[in-house]
Amino acid sequence: VSISGDEIVVLDSGGYGGFTIDKSITISVPPGVYAGMIISSGNGITINAGTEDVVILRGLTIVGQGPSYGIYFYSGKALYVENCSIKGFDYAGIDFRGPGYLLVKDTLLKESQYGIYISAASGTANAVLDRVHLERNDFGLEVASNGKVTVRDSIAANNSDTGFYVNPAIPGPGELNIESSVATGNSCGIRSRGFSNEATIRVSNSTVTDNATGLESISYGSFTGNLLSRGNNTVEGNTSNGSFTGTFTAK
Amino acid sequence: MDRERRISMKRFQIEMAGVLVIFALVAVPGWAGPKHYVASYGLNTNPCTLDSPCRSFAQAVSVADAGGEVIVLDTGGYGSVTITKSISIIAPVGMYASVTVSSGSGITISAGAGDKVFIKGLTIRGTSNSLSGIRALTVGTLVVDNCFISGFACGFLCGEGIAIFAPNSNLVVEDSEIRDNNYGIGIYNTSGSVKASIDRVHSDGNGVGYDVLTSGTAIANITNSTANNNSTGFENAEFGSPAKVIMNLENCIASNNSYAGVGTFNGNSASETHLSNCAIVGNQNGILKGSSGTIYSRGNNTVVGNTNNSNVVPTAFSAW
């Protein structure tokens, strides 16, 4: 019933079903109110909006019982996900298909195949993750083709495959900057895989510990998995620490 | 413990209880007096008490004494307000309290030079015709805490999430989201000095995230904050000597800004921008220095992945 630009406010704790968004909208759940979506079929929130539409989701709990996506962003200008908890999806907690801009902050993503998956078939998927926890997924964060992502003050823990992963296929490179973050308890802490395109990860002021493999770089042919350090990271206490492929300098 | 001391202790406890009762009797009127209340079920003909709350911020602020508090009791929209004295407007955690305007400003402050205004927990929304979310024309100290402000976009040099014009004032912004305005936080004093402390703020999707454009002087300390997806993230500008701006950025992120992550457009060579522990990535221009002023770096910043990382080698400054 709402029109573009409206705000939907949740007044009290309760269960709210899955839905699709096709315009600018804000959904706000104030602190102290529990708005839970239990999703047994289909996606939690599907965003199929116009190129100038901004979608803001605040304070939601989205629980999957097997199906595909917690939040699936097909199209729109920007998506903000704040203070949300998303778990238990067969594919991804958040799947962001650019072009567009994604901000995730103060949010927990756990027990899905991908905590967050970011890519763009054309243009660029720009994203910032601030104070995000990625726990017990297969992959905490995967940045695929045409993704440019900055992560700060975030944790990838106990993911069964990889904590922070750049894995671009066709059509474009993937880039991830990690600042003041932690990768621990994963099979692999941070992996840069140049498969069908160039992968670049830059790491600063971060800790990689207690993973089976701390750091891993994989290159295929001319496509390099760049894994660069600013020289201010702690990479210790992994079964195999691995190594950076190069450095970049502080400025 | 012997019997006499037990009696003595008992007497002491009774006396202390009496003292506390007297304190409480004296203190209750002092606590109750300055508080006024608004609620979605309130009426503006009410006295704005806890039992009979008002409906709008404007009515509650008008009946409140200087230094008083206006407290939100439940989720609702409470309308725009003009403040002319020291006042606190507080929406406690657990409710959604909004001010929505289609033109003009959400909260206008024309208070005394020594007055303090505190805004906590509000959602303030505007449109393409709206002036400012919070517009401080005159005030001593303005504190904005835990607010969400978006959509103020009335045009070029117009449309700010928070704008402060007050000379010789203090601005504090904490834990707030400032989105989709023409200017996120603007410091625009034409004389005197503004001292701003901005901590844990996300200013995203604006024309300019943090805009210091003054013909007076200004010091802006911005910490643990982000400027993403704006045209320019952090802007340090003034109208030339004697105007002067010092902008200090600590542990900040500037990313995906379509023109510049950190841009200085100084006319005064004495203006300074200090960068420490910041990540400036994925912008068109990471650091863009104008014709004057100085950009300093502590040598601990990540400046990578911008189309143009920097048009200047920043001057080094040392950690202490």
Interface residues (C-beta under 8 A of the other chain):
Chain A: G5 E7 V9 L11 S28 P30 P31 G32 V33 V54 I56 A78 Y80 E82 Y101 L103 K105 N126 V128 D130 K148 T150 R152 E175 N177 E179 S180 T200 R202 S204 N205 R230 N232 F248 A250 K251
Chain B: T75 V93 G94 M95 Y96 S98 T123 R125 T127 G151 E177 R179 D180 H202 D204 G205 T226 N228 N229 N251 I253 S255 N256 N277 A279 V281 G282 S297 G299 N300 N301 T302 V303 V304 G305 N309 S310 P314
